[in-house]
Amino acid sequence: MMAGWLCDCYTWKLCFDCCRYLDFSGCEKVTNTGVQALAVRCHKLSYLDLSSTSTTKKGVCLLASFCFRTLKCVKLSFCKDLSLGAVGRLCRSCKKLKILHLYGCRFLPDLESIKNINKNVEVFYDLEVPAAKLSSK
């Protein structure tokens, strides 16, 4: 897809139950509304790239709530308003999750905590960001 031209209104048209792979990277106009559209419609989604979109912690929680059965790879690099709690919820809910990209995010989850939540996930991130701790709650 061409980065930038896609917005929330088109996610409804592009998302079908049979979609397994979606790449919205660079589409800054894709927000939590678009994520909600794909989360409730794409029941077989295994790969999702939301890097450099306007997705926030709310969108990540929507993925955890609706796509938890099938997601294997989620890329959230350079999304500006993510939280450690939302990422923890995604890792906790998505048992099949194997790859999580968090490059350019404002926090770095404690990898030990992530492994305690989901031993199968491999987190890719920037090394310069100080580590944050997930609570056991």
Summary of the structure (lengths in Angstrom):
residues: 137
radius of gyration: 13.8
end to end distance: 39.0
largest distance: 40.4
contacts: 445
relative contact order: 0.14
helix: 32%
strand: 17%
